[in-house]
Structure formats: structure tokens, C-alpha cells
Amino acid sequence: MIDNVTPVQVLASLTLVVLAGVLGVVLELGVTRRLVVAVMRAAVQLLAVGLLFGFIAEAGRAMVLAWLWVVVMVVITAVVARRRSPELPGGGPVAAAAVAATVGVCLAVIFGLGVLDYTPVNVIVIAGITIGNAMPSQVLGANRVVAELEEHRGELEAMLSLGLSRGRIIRLSGGQIVRTALIPQIERTNVVGLIALPGAMTGLLLAGADPVDAVLVQLIVMYLVLGAVATSVIITVVAGMRQLFTPDLRLIALDGDR
């Protein structure tokens, strides 16, 4: 069990961050400021989350607040996706819809089959794990869709001139985009248990759960997350590529092209 973690212990965990920051300054790598900002943001955000967890646990309508939190996470996904790929029409709503659908499936399996108890904290944690893994891959996929239009406009126009349908072009060009966007998640899944111990399993082990039970729960969560990431990326890329074409099958003009 973990109890009575002190500020000194937290500060001691910054040892390697400080070392990296010093090396960044000495070698003029330009990374120190980003490290400092990341450390500060993580501290503020996680402390706020801890306070919110405590508030929700004691609230009379805790489950309602938990689901409200999930909705907020989905909305933030839309905002981040829109901010990261502003050139892609409808990118934010598409990303939010894809995440909402896949998170819904994950929560239905986890709690419908009784893998975990249906509690406010578990709802937030599972939704957070799913969204946290899906959003970076979605953003990467959306960015690659925009890059596809910027870098290969001539090839796409040539395909149109040859009479290829929009769906055929999406299948030809979208496959590589999806594969690229899924590389980080697939690689994390490939090495789990070899060089990485996933969070859900280690959390259960630290809480005193049976190792086999912890592994089985982790497998369920990991498979659901992998499927959620893959599905949301496919939806984002396909829907995003469809937005690259006008109704009369011409390529749209990006802001930088005008």
C-alpha cells in the first residue's frame, strides 16, 4: 500500500528532470523551458484532478458528476483536435464523435461484464485512459491528412483526372496515414510485459490484487484501448479525407494555398 507520500519524495522524483534540464542548458539544446513547463503543468493539473476526485467521492450525485467529467474530456478532445489541425474542416467534431463512440463501447464492456465495479472513480479512470491514448493518435492522423493534401496535391488531382472515385482515393492514400498514426499505440502493445509494465496492472498489484487477476484486467483494458485507438483513428482519417473533396470532386484549398 502507498501512504503518506511527502513533498520531499515528490521533489526527489525530479532528479532526472533536473539533470536533463541542466544538460539542456549546458549543451544549448533548447529543451529546458519545455521540461519546466511540462513539470509545472503536470503538477497543477494532477493536483486539481486529485481535488476533484475527492469532491466527487463525497458528493451526493457522484455518478452524475463523473459522467459530466467524461463529457468534458470529450469536448476537450474536440478543442485539441481543432487546434492541432485547424486546416481540416470538421476535424474537431469528428474526433469528438469517434472518441465518444469508442469510449462508450469500452465503458459498456468494462462495467457491463463486471470487470470493474461501476463507481464514479472507475468511470473517470477508464474513460481517461481511453481518451488519453486515442487523442494523440487522432491528432497525428489528422495532421497527416492535411500533409497529404499539401505534399501530394498533384498526385491526388491526377487520380481524380483518371476517374478514380473519392472512396478509392481514400483507400489508396488513407491506409498509409492510418498505419503511421497507429505506430505508437501498436508498438506500446507489442512491448507490453517485455520492457513496459502497464499502469492498470501495476496499480492493481500495488493495491494487493492477485497477479493473474491483475494481468487479466490489464489485458481487457489494453485490448479495448487498442481497439478504441484504431477505430477512432480510422474514423478520423476517413472522415477527414472525405472533407478534402468538394461536392463536385475537386480538392479544397487550404488556408496556406489561398
C-alpha positions in Angstrom: 0.0 0.0 0.0 1.1 3.6 -0.7 0.5 6.0 2.1 1.8 9.4 3.4 3.8 10.4 0.3 5.8 13.5 1.3 6.7 16.6 -0.8 10.3 15.7 -0.3 9.7 12.4 -2.1 7.9 14.2 -4.9 10.8 16.7 -5.3 13.3 13.8 -5.3 11.5 12.3 -8.3 12.5 15.4 -10.2 16.2 14.4 -10.1 16.4 13.1 -13.7 14.3 16.0 -14.9 16.7 18.5 -13.3 19.7 16.6 -14.8 18.1 16.7 -18.3 17.3 20.4 -17.8 20.9 21.2 -16.8 22.3 19.2 -19.8 19.9 21.1 -22.0 21.2 24.5 -20.8 24.9 23.4 -21.0 24.5 21.9 -24.4 22.2 24.7 -25.6 19.5 22.2 -26.8 16.5 24.5 -26.1 14.6 21.8 -24.2 14.9 23.1 -20.6 12.0 25.5 -20.8 9.7 22.8 -22.2 10.7 20.5 -19.4 9.9 23.1 -16.7 6.5 23.9 -18.3 5.7 20.2 -18.5 6.5 19.7 -14.9 4.5 22.7 -13.7 1.5 21.8 -15.9 1.5 18.2 -14.7 1.6 19.3 -11.1 -1.2 21.8 -11.4 -3.4 19.5 -13.5 -2.9 16.4 -11.3 -3.4 18.2 -8.1 -6.6 19.7 -9.5 -7.7 16.2 -10.6 -6.9 14.8 -7.1 -9.1 17.5 -5.5 -11.9 16.8 -8.0 -11.7 13.1 -7.2 -12.1 13.9 -3.5 -15.0 16.2 -4.2 -16.8 13.7 -6.4 -16.3 10.8 -4.0 -18.0 12.8 -1.3 -20.7 14.4 -3.5 -24.3 13.2 -3.3 -24.6 12.9 -7.1 -21.2 11.5 -7.7 -22.1 9.4 -10.7 -23.7 12.3 -12.5 -20.5 14.4 -11.9 -18.4 11.5 -13.1 -20.3 11.3 -16.4 -20.1 15.1 -16.7 -16.4 14.8 -16.4 -16.3 12.3 -19.2 -18.3 14.7 -21.4 -15.8 17.5 -20.6 -13.0 15.2 -21.7 -14.7 14.5 -25.0 -15.2 18.2 -25.5 -11.6 18.9 -24.8 -10.7 16.3 -27.4 -12.6 18.3 -30.0 -10.9 21.5 -29.0 -7.5 20.0 -29.1 -8.1 18.3 -32.4 -9.4 21.5 -33.9 -6.4 23.5 -32.5 -3.8 21.0 -33.8 -5.3 20.7 -37.3 -7.2 23.9 -38.0 -7.0 23.5 -41.7 -9.1 20.3 -41.7 -12.8 21.1 -42.0 -14.9 19.5 -39.2 -11.8 17.9 -37.6 -12.9 18.7 -34.0 -16.5 17.3 -34.1 -15.3 14.2 -36.0 -12.6 13.5 -33.4 -15.0 14.0 -30.6 -17.7 11.8 -32.1 -15.1 9.0 -32.7 -13.8 9.2 -29.2 -17.3 9.3 -27.6 -18.4 6.2 -29.6 -15.3 4.2 -28.7 -15.3 5.3 -25.1 -18.9 4.3 -24.8 -18.1 0.7 -26.0 -15.1 0.5 -23.6 -17.2 1.5 -20.6 -20.1 -0.8 -21.7 -17.7 -3.8 -21.8 -15.8 -3.0 -18.6 -18.9 -2.3 -16.5 -21.5 -4.4 -18.3 -19.4 -7.6 -17.9 -18.4 -6.7 -14.3 -14.7 -6.4 -15.0 -14.6 -3.5 -12.6 -17.1 -2.1 -10.1 -19.3 0.6 -11.6 -18.1 3.5 -9.5 -17.6 7.2 -10.3 -13.8 6.9 -10.0 -13.6 3.9 -12.2 -15.8 5.6 -14.9 -13.5 8.6 -15.0 -10.3 6.5 -14.9 -11.3 4.1 -17.8 -12.6 7.0 -19.9 -9.4 8.9 -19.2 -7.2 6.0 -20.2 -9.1 5.5 -23.4 -9.2 9.2 -24.4 -5.7 9.8 -23.3 -4.4 7.1 -25.7 -6.8 7.9 -28.6 -6.3 11.6 -28.8 -2.6 11.7 -29.7 -3.1 9.2 -32.5 -6.1 11.0 -33.7 -4.2 14.3 -33.9 -1.3 12.6 -35.7 -3.8 11.1 -38.2 -5.5 14.5 -38.8 -2.1 16.2 -39.3 -1.1 13.5 -41.8 -4.4 14.1 -43.7 -3.5 17.8 -44.1 0.1 16.9 -45.0 -1.2 14.5 -47.6 -3.1 17.3 -49.4 -0.2 19.7 -49.0 2.5 17.4 -50.2 0.7 15.2 -52.8 -1.9 17.5 -54.2 -0.7 16.8 -57.8 -1.0 13.0 -57.3 -4.5 13.3 -55.8 -5.6 15.5 -58.7 -4.1 13.0 -61.1 -6.2 10.3 -59.5 -9.3 12.4 -59.9 -8.5 13.1 -63.5 -8.2 9.4 -64.2 -11.7 8.9 -62.9 -11.0 7.4 -59.5 -13.8 7.8 -57.0 -13.3 9.6 -53.8 -13.7 6.3 -51.9 -11.0 4.6 -54.0 -8.6 7.5 -53.4 -9.2 7.4 -49.7 -8.5 3.7 -49.6 -5.3 4.2 -51.6 -3.9 7.2 -49.7 -5.6 6.7 -46.3 -4.0 3.4 -45.5 -0.5 4.7 -45.0 -1.9 7.6 -42.9 -3.7 5.2 -40.6 -0.7 2.9 -40.3 1.5 5.8 -39.4 -0.9 7.2 -36.8 -1.2 3.8 -35.1 2.6 3.1 -34.9 3.0 4.4 -31.3 0.0 2.5 -29.9 0.8 -0.7 -31.7 4.4 -0.6 -30.6 3.3 0.0 -27.0 1.1 -3.0 -27.2 3.9 -5.1 -28.8 6.3 -4.5 -25.9 3.9 -4.7 -23.0 5.3 -7.1 -20.4 8.7 -7.1 -22.0 10.1 -3.6 -21.4 6.9 -1.9 -20.1 4.5 -2.7 -17.3 1.2 -1.0 -17.9 -0.5 1.2 -15.4 -3.7 -0.7 -14.7 -1.8 -3.9 -13.8 0.8 -2.2 -11.7 -1.9 -0.2 -9.9 -3.8 -3.4 -9.1 -0.6 -5.1 -7.9 0.3 -2.2 -5.7 -3.2 -2.4 -4.2 -2.6 -6.1 -3.4 -4.6 -7.8 -6.1 -3.7 -11.3 -7.3 -1.1 -11.1 -10.1 -3.1 -13.3 -12.5 -6.3 -11.2 -11.9 -4.3 -8.0 -12.4 -2.9 -9.3 -15.7 -6.3 -10.4 -17.0 -7.8 -7.0 -16.1 -4.9 -5.3 -17.9 -5.4 -7.4 -21.0 -9.1 -6.4 -21.2 -8.3 -2.8 -20.7 -5.3 -2.9 -23.2 -7.3 -4.7 -25.9 -10.2 -2.2 -25.5 -7.8 0.7 -25.7 -6.0 -0.6 -28.7 -9.4 -1.2 -30.5 -10.6 2.3 -29.4 -7.5 4.0 -30.7 -7.5 2.1 -34.0 -11.2 2.7 -34.6 -11.1 6.4 -33.7 -8.1 6.9 -35.9 -9.7 5.2 -38.9 -12.9 7.3 -38.4 -10.9 10.5 -38.1 -8.7 9.8 -41.2 -11.5 8.6 -43.4 -13.9 11.4 -42.4 -11.0 13.9 -42.7 -10.0 12.8 -46.2 -13.6 13.0 -47.3 -13.6 16.6 -46.3 -10.7 17.3 -48.7 -13.0 17.0 -51.7 -15.7 19.4 -52.7 -19.1 18.1 -53.8 -18.1 18.2 -57.4 -14.9 16.2 -56.6 -12.3 18.9 -56.6 -9.7 19.3 -53.9 -10.3 22.0 -51.3 -7.9 24.9 -50.9 -6.1 25.1 -47.6 -5.6 28.5 -45.8 -1.9 28.5 -46.9 -2.9 27.9 -50.5 -5.1 30.9 -50.8 
